[in-house]
Amino acid sequence: ESQFTQIRAQLGRPPRLLDFGCGNMAIGEALDRASCVRLEACTDIYEPPASSDPQKWSKYRQVKGDVLPFEDNAFDASMANDVLHHAGMERAVLILRELARCSTYIVIKDHFEYGPVSRQLLRLADWYGNWAYDVNVPDRYFDTAAWAQTVSAAGLKEVRRTVGVTIHTGLFGLILPSRLHFISILSKSDD
């Protein structure tokens, strides 16, 4: 929420948000309910559930490929929550460029690895959290250098990075400590 508070303060209103890789839309909807954002569109690679509520899924668009069906600067912000590591480093650059085409700010929540142990812990958690959804479990995750290279290759600048985000508590918090999670706010380099 605090990342969107900074953007909201600059705009003087809740930012119009695209939730890229939205899953069941729970995070975007929670941010909208808390008035942190105005959720305008959600995308992911799957079809909506057959038994889905049409009202709930009215903002959803299935997207295959790297081109989004939105006009340039259609949103104030885009969000990708634990999505980019599944795409791979090279495709992450393409995705970031496309999100920058559609929005002014990009808020990324993802993972940093710090060597083989943290990498395997992240892979285990990804497998556990995504086994039913046929989502790719990556061989590698971003480290700080790879993240900086990805942002630069996408032609973006990092406005703010927060490392050490507490996502899990209890046993899962011990397995995936906060240092493995980061949130980054990006903007276009020419802004």
JOVEN-V692367 format. One record per residue. N is the residue number from 1. RES is the residue in three letters. SS is DSSP state (H for helix, E for strand, - for the rest). NEAR is the number of other ideal C-beta (glycine too) atoms within 8 Angstrom. D_FIRST is the distance of its C-alpha to the first C-alpha in whole Angstrom. Layout:
((N	RES	SS	NEAR	D_FIRST) (N	RES	SS	NEAR	D_FIRST))
//
This chain:
((1	GLU	-	7	0) (2	SER	H	5	4) (3	GLN	H	11	5) (4	PHE	H	15	5) (5	THR	H	9	6) (6	GLN	H	10	9) (7	ILE	H	14	10) (8	ARG	H	13	10) (9	ALA	H	7	12) (10	GLN	H	6	15) (11	LEU	H	9	15) (12	GLY	-	5	16) (13	ARG	-	6	14) (14	PRO	-	10	11) (15	PRO	E	14	12) (16	ARG	E	11	14) (17	LEU	E	18	13) (18	LEU	E	18	15) (19	ASP	E	15	14) (20	PHE	E	12	17) (21	GLY	-	12	18) (22	CYS	-	12	16) (23	GLY	-	8	18) (24	ASN	-	4	18) (25	MET	-	13	15) (26	ALA	H	7	14) (27	ILE	H	11	10) (28	GLY	H	14	10) (29	GLU	H	9	12) (30	ALA	H	8	10) (31	LEU	H	14	7) (32	ASP	H	12	10) (33	ARG	H	6	11) (34	ALA	-	7	9) (35	SER	-	5	10) (36	CYS	-	10	6) (37	VAL	E	13	9) (38	ARG	E	9	13) (39	LEU	E	13	13) (40	GLU	E	9	17) (41	ALA	E	13	18) (42	CYS	E	12	18) (43	THR	E	13	20) (44	ASP	E	10	22) (45	ILE	-	6	25) (46	TYR	-	6	26) (47	GLU	-	4	28) (48	PRO	-	8	26) (49	PRO	-	5	28) (50	ALA	-	4	31) (51	SER	-	3	30) (52	SER	-	8	27) (53	ASP	-	5	26) (54	PRO	-	6	27) (55	GLN	-	5	24) (56	LYS	H	7	22) (57	TRP	H	9	23) (58	SER	H	6	24) (59	LYS	H	8	21) (60	TYR	E	12	21) (61	ARG	E	7	24) (62	GLN	E	10	25) (63	VAL	-	9	26) (64	LYS	-	4	28) (65	GLY	-	4	29) (66	ASP	-	6	27) (67	VAL	-	5	27) (68	LEU	-	11	25) (69	PRO	-	5	26) (70	PHE	-	8	24) (71	GLU	-	5	26) (72	ASP	-	5	25) (73	ASN	-	8	22) (74	ALA	-	11	21) (75	PHE	E	15	17) (76	ASP	E	10	15) (77	ALA	E	16	13) (78	SER	E	14	14) (79	MET	E	15	12) (80	ALA	E	15	14) (81	ASN	E	9	13) (82	ASP	-	9	16) (83	VAL	-	11	18) (84	LEU	H	12	20) (85	HIS	H	13	22) (86	HIS	H	12	23) (87	ALA	H	8	24) (88	GLY	-	7	26) (89	MET	H	9	26) (90	GLU	H	6	28) (91	ARG	H	9	27) (92	ALA	H	13	23) (93	VAL	H	11	25) (94	LEU	H	9	26) (95	ILE	H	14	23) (96	LEU	H	15	21) (97	ARG	H	10	23) (98	GLU	H	11	23) (99	LEU	H	14	20) (100	ALA	H	13	20) (101	ARG	H	9	23) (102	CYS	H	14	21) (103	SER	E	14	18) (104	THR	E	9	17) (105	TYR	E	13	14) (106	ILE	E	15	14) (107	VAL	E	15	11) (108	ILE	E	11	12) (109	LYS	E	11	12) (110	ASP	E	15	15) (111	HIS	E	11	18) (112	PHE	E	15	20) (113	GLU	-	12	24) (114	TYR	-	8	26) (115	GLY	-	6	29) (116	PRO	H	5	31) (117	VAL	H	7	30) (118	SER	H	12	26) (119	ARG	H	11	27) (120	GLN	H	8	29) (121	LEU	H	11	26) (122	LEU	H	14	24) (123	ARG	H	11	26) (124	LEU	H	9	27) (125	ALA	H	11	24) (126	ASP	H	13	23) (127	TRP	H	9	27) (128	TYR	H	7	26) (129	GLY	H	6	23) (130	ASN	H	9	24) (131	TRP	H	6	28) (132	ALA	H	4	28) (133	TYR	H	6	27) (134	ASP	-	3	29) (135	VAL	-	7	26) (136	ASN	-	4	27) (137	VAL	-	8	27) (138	PRO	-	10	27) (139	ASP	-	3	30) (140	ARG	-	6	28) (141	TYR	-	12	24) (142	PHE	E	13	23) (143	ASP	-	9	24) (144	THR	H	7	23) (145	ALA	H	6	26) (146	ALA	H	9	25) (147	TRP	H	13	22) (148	ALA	H	9	23) (149	GLN	H	8	26) (150	THR	H	14	24) (151	VAL	H	13	22) (152	SER	H	8	25) (153	ALA	H	7	27) (154	ALA	-	12	25) (155	GLY	-	8	25) (156	LEU	E	13	22) (157	LYS	E	9	21) (158	GLU	E	10	18) (159	VAL	E	7	16) (160	ARG	E	8	14) (161	ARG	E	8	14) (162	THR	E	9	12) (163	VAL	E	8	15) (164	GLY	-	8	15) (165	VAL	-	10	12) (166	THR	-	8	13) (167	ILE	-	7	13) (168	HIS	-	8	16) (169	THR	-	5	18) (170	GLY	H	6	22) (171	LEU	H	5	24) (172	PHE	H	9	22) (173	GLY	H	12	20) (174	LEU	H	6	23) (175	ILE	H	10	24) (176	LEU	-	11	21) (177	PRO	-	7	20) (178	SER	H	9	17) (179	ARG	H	8	19) (180	LEU	H	12	19) (181	HIS	E	15	15) (182	PHE	E	13	14) (183	ILE	E	11	11) (184	SER	E	13	12) (185	ILE	E	15	12) (186	LEU	E	15	15) (187	SER	E	11	18) (188	LYS	E	9	21) (189	SER	-	7	24) (190	ASP	-	3	26) (191	ASP	-	6	23))
//
